[in-house]
Amino acid sequence: MPASKDRYAYLGPAATFTEAAARRLHAVAGAELEPYSTVHAAIDAVRTGDVAGAVVPLENSVEGSVNATLDDLIRGEPVMIVAEHLLPVTFSLMARSGTELTGVRKVVTHPVAEAQCRSWMSKALPDAVTAVTSSTAAAAAAVSARTHDTDGELFDAAIAAPIAAEHYGLDTLADDIGDNKEALTRFVLITQPGRPPRATGSDKTSLVAYIRDDHPGALLEILEQFATRGVNLTRIESRPTGNGMGRYCFVIDAEGHLNDARVGEALMGLRRVCADVRFLGSYARADGVRPPVGRGMTNAEFNDAAVWLDSLRDG
Ligand SMILES: O=C(O)C(=O)C[C@]1(C(=O)O)C=C[C@@H](O)C=C1
């Protein structure tokens, strides 16, 4: 078996959008890719050292976060995001040869794909029932293998990536059925915790902030840490911690790298006001955007202020 450093896990089976994203990620290029049937299994393979990294979906521009990934990052043993990729997603409806669109009663797909094709489905197949699977390719595989659902009925068609039709020997009944033609899914490469990739000037930092005692202004306290250091957030989302009703944490993506003084200072601020902070990684932005750094917030200005403070303390 090849060394784990040459193998990367992805949400499979073959022909998922995740596989397509993994093949486009620079860090994974040329390595052996191994499909795992759930996001959790793929990330766990990183934790056990069976693979060097895992590519999993994190967020969709239409449906929002992929909770299976988010919750694993929040609640599982710590891992680290080291790269991201944005993939345009287009969906096809596919079936066994001989199936007519008018004969489709039962459709199967991934919940995030279902949400993105809802309006097309309600117009083209208003009476069809949709079942969900762990990935779009697993749906195509189930149709191809004539898998029955729990009621003993056959799945007639799957919603999946166009390439899945070819891979699983299915016919395409309809192309480009997504409600939003600009839809993108954001995928991340996850490894064991370690030193983050170097700063590029176009970076993002992800973390989870756990509130210390529920109190008025707790979220404001968290936001202040970023605002006063001129750090822009690209995403903030609350998720249940899983430890009791009403207990939430905040999953945050911020512009900049851990090695940027303003981001480092914001994290130190969070560390002081939160019950816990989980660093999820600093990595190059897939969109290549280099946001301007506010006045007084550059590394040089932070450094200058630190030197000045030291000189005062030294007398
Ligand atoms: O099922 C797949 O093909 C996946 O790669 C998963 C996934 C997701 O979880 O968002 C990826 C892209 C699409 O938005 C739909 C499904």
The ligand as an SDF file (V2000), in Angstrom:
LIG
                    3D

 16 16  0  0  0  0  0  0  0  0999 V2000
  -22.2340   14.9930   -3.5360 O   0  0  0  0  0  0  0  0  0  0  0  0
  -21.2480   15.4850   -4.0860 C   0  0  0  0  0  0  0  0  0  0  0  0
  -20.9550   15.2740   -5.2720 O   0  0  0  0  0  0  0  0  0  0  0  0
  -20.3910   16.3550   -3.2900 C   0  0  0  0  0  0  0  0  0  0  0  0
  -19.2620   16.5240   -3.6230 O   0  0  0  0  0  0  0  0  0  0  0  0
  -21.0280   17.0380   -2.0910 C   0  0  0  0  0  0  0  0  0  0  0  0
  -21.7120   18.3490   -2.4170 C   0  0  0  0  0  0  0  0  0  0  0  0
  -21.9580   19.1460   -1.0940 C   0  0  0  0  0  0  0  0  0  0  0  0
  -21.9560   18.5760   -0.0250 O   0  0  0  0  0  0  0  0  0  0  0  0
  -22.2120   20.3560   -1.1930 O   0  0  0  0  0  0  0  0  0  0  0  0
  -20.8350   19.1550   -3.2710 C   0  0  0  0  0  0  0  0  0  0  0  0
  -21.2950   20.0120   -4.2140 C   0  0  0  0  0  0  0  0  0  0  0  0
  -22.7390   20.1740   -4.4900 C   0  0  0  0  0  0  0  0  0  0  0  0
  -23.1070   21.4280   -3.9510 O   0  0  0  0  0  0  0  0  0  0  0  0
  -23.5510   19.1010   -3.8720 C   0  0  0  0  0  0  0  0  0  0  0  0
  -23.0260   18.1840   -3.0360 C   0  0  0  0  0  0  0  0  0  0  0  0
  1  2  2  0
  2  3  1  0
  2  4  1  0
  4  5  2  0
  4  6  1  0
  6  7  1  0
  7  8  1  0
  7 11  1  0
  7 16  1  0
  8  9  2  0
  8 10  1  0
 11 12  2  0
 12 13  1  0
 13 14  1  0
 13 15  1  0
 15 16  2  0
M  END
$$$$
